[in-house]
Amino acid sequence: MFRDPAPSTDTNGCEGDQNPIGTLTVDSISSAFHADKRFQVTTPTAVRIGPYTGKTFDLQLASTWTGTCPWSNGQPAAMVLTVRGGPTPTSPSYGIQTGDPSLRVYLLDVAGTPVWIQIDKSTVDQILPVLQTMSFAR
């Protein structure tokens, strides 16, 4: 789960630099992932999780992607996400590589702030009821 998520690039040796897509909203973030050739992404669709609305989509590394990252041992890989301020030693960022499971992403608008929730797609039936009970405080 990420607050203030930002799509990440593979620049600087896959350090997790922020992809400059403009204002970070549920729509702009989901559109950026849908257009990114590094990933296979289903069409983002509207979703409601508890009181929050947003978009949901499935994401995995595209089978045609051949780029690698220093941490991927020569296997195709790509950075996925960082946070609005970009990577720091204490901020999260992460990538995926060939063989990683397909993810189900729930990108929610929480009082104007995007919140990214991802789960292994194979666990959706077990996790979705739990997500429906969540609430966020600022």
C-alpha positions as CSV (number, residue, x, y, z in Angstrom):
1,M,0.0,0.0,0.0
2,F,1.4,3.4,-1.0
3,R,0.1,6.9,-0.2
4,D,1.0,9.5,-2.9
5,P,2.1,6.9,-5.5
6,A,4.0,8.0,-8.6
7,P,4.9,5.9,-11.6
8,S,8.6,5.1,-11.7
9,T,11.1,5.1,-14.6
10,D,14.0,2.7,-15.2
11,T,16.5,5.6,-15.4
12,N,19.6,5.9,-13.3
13,G,20.1,2.1,-13.1
14,C,16.5,1.5,-12.0
15,E,16.8,3.8,-9.0
16,G,13.1,4.5,-9.0
17,D,13.0,8.0,-10.4
18,Q,9.6,9.5,-10.7
19,N,8.0,9.5,-14.2
20,P,6.9,13.1,-14.8
21,I,3.2,12.6,-15.8
22,G,1.9,15.9,-14.4
23,T,-0.6,16.1,-11.6
24,L,-0.8,12.8,-9.8
25,T,-4.5,11.7,-9.6
26,V,-6.2,8.3,-9.8
27,D,-6.9,9.0,-13.5
28,S,-3.5,10.2,-14.5
29,I,-1.7,7.4,-12.7
30,S,-3.9,4.6,-14.1
31,S,-3.6,6.1,-17.6
32,A,0.2,6.3,-17.3
33,F,0.4,2.6,-16.5
34,H,-2.1,1.6,-19.2
35,A,0.1,3.4,-21.8
36,D,3.5,2.1,-20.5
37,K,4.9,-0.5,-22.9
38,R,7.0,-2.1,-20.1
39,F,3.8,-3.5,-18.6
40,Q,0.8,-5.5,-19.6
41,V,-2.1,-3.7,-18.0
42,T,-5.8,-4.4,-18.3
43,T,-8.1,-1.4,-19.0
44,P,-8.6,0.6,-15.8
45,T,-12.2,0.3,-14.6
46,A,-14.1,2.2,-11.9
47,V,-14.1,0.6,-8.5
48,R,-15.5,1.3,-5.0
49,I,-13.7,0.0,-1.9
50,G,-15.7,0.9,1.2
51,P,-16.4,4.7,0.9
52,Y,-13.6,5.3,-1.6
53,T,-13.8,5.4,-5.4
54,G,-11.0,4.9,-7.9
55,K,-9.8,2.5,-10.6
56,T,-8.7,-1.1,-10.6
57,F,-6.5,-2.9,-13.1
58,D,-4.2,-5.9,-13.4
59,L,-0.5,-5.3,-14.0
60,Q,2.4,-7.5,-14.9
61,L,5.7,-7.2,-16.8
62,A,5.0,-7.3,-20.5
63,S,6.2,-10.5,-22.2
64,T,7.8,-8.3,-24.9
65,W,9.8,-6.2,-22.4
66,T,13.6,-7.0,-22.5
67,G,15.0,-4.2,-20.3
68,T,16.8,-5.2,-17.2
69,C,17.7,-3.7,-13.8
70,P,20.8,-4.2,-11.7
71,W,18.8,-6.2,-9.2
72,S,17.2,-8.5,-11.8
73,N,20.2,-10.8,-12.4
74,G,19.9,-10.2,-16.2
75,Q,16.2,-11.1,-16.4
76,P,13.7,-8.6,-17.9
77,A,12.5,-6.2,-15.2
78,A,11.1,-2.7,-14.7
79,M,10.6,-0.2,-11.9
80,V,6.9,0.2,-11.1
81,L,6.3,2.8,-8.4
82,T,7.8,5.4,-6.1
83,V,6.2,8.2,-4.2
84,R,5.3,11.8,-5.1
85,G,8.6,13.2,-3.8
86,G,10.7,10.5,-5.6
87,P,13.0,7.9,-4.1
88,T,15.0,8.6,-0.9
89,P,16.7,6.1,1.4
90,T,13.5,6.0,3.5
91,S,10.8,6.2,0.9
92,P,9.4,3.2,-0.9
93,S,9.9,2.3,-4.5
94,Y,9.8,-1.1,-6.2
95,G,10.0,-3.0,-9.4
96,I,8.9,-6.3,-10.9
97,Q,10.7,-8.9,-13.1
98,T,9.9,-11.9,-15.2
99,G,8.2,-14.5,-13.2
100,D,6.6,-12.2,-10.6
101,P,2.9,-12.8,-10.1
102,S,0.3,-10.7,-11.8
103,L,-0.9,-7.9,-9.5
104,R,-4.4,-6.5,-9.0
105,V,-4.1,-2.8,-8.3
106,Y,-6.7,-0.7,-6.5
107,L,-5.9,3.0,-7.0
108,L,-8.2,5.0,-4.7
109,D,-9.0,8.6,-4.2
110,V,-8.8,9.3,-0.4
111,A,-9.7,12.9,0.2
112,G,-7.9,14.0,-3.0
113,T,-4.8,11.9,-2.3
114,P,-4.2,8.8,-4.4
115,V,-3.6,5.6,-2.5
116,W,-2.2,2.5,-4.3
117,I,-3.1,-1.0,-3.0
118,Q,-1.8,-4.0,-4.7
119,I,-2.3,-7.7,-4.1
120,D,-1.3,-10.9,-5.8
121,K,-4.1,-11.4,-8.4
122,S,-4.5,-15.0,-7.2
123,T,-5.6,-13.8,-3.8
124,V,-8.3,-11.3,-4.8
125,D,-11.2,-13.4,-3.5
126,Q,-9.7,-13.7,-0.1
127,I,-8.4,-10.1,0.2
128,L,-11.2,-8.0,-1.3
129,P,-13.6,-8.5,1.6
130,V,-10.9,-7.2,4.0
131,L,-10.2,-4.2,1.7
132,Q,-13.9,-3.4,1.8
133,T,-13.6,-2.8,5.6
134,M,-10.6,-0.4,5.5
135,S,-10.7,3.3,6.2
136,F,-7.9,5.9,6.1
137,A,-7.1,8.8,8.4
138,R,-4.9,11.8,7.5
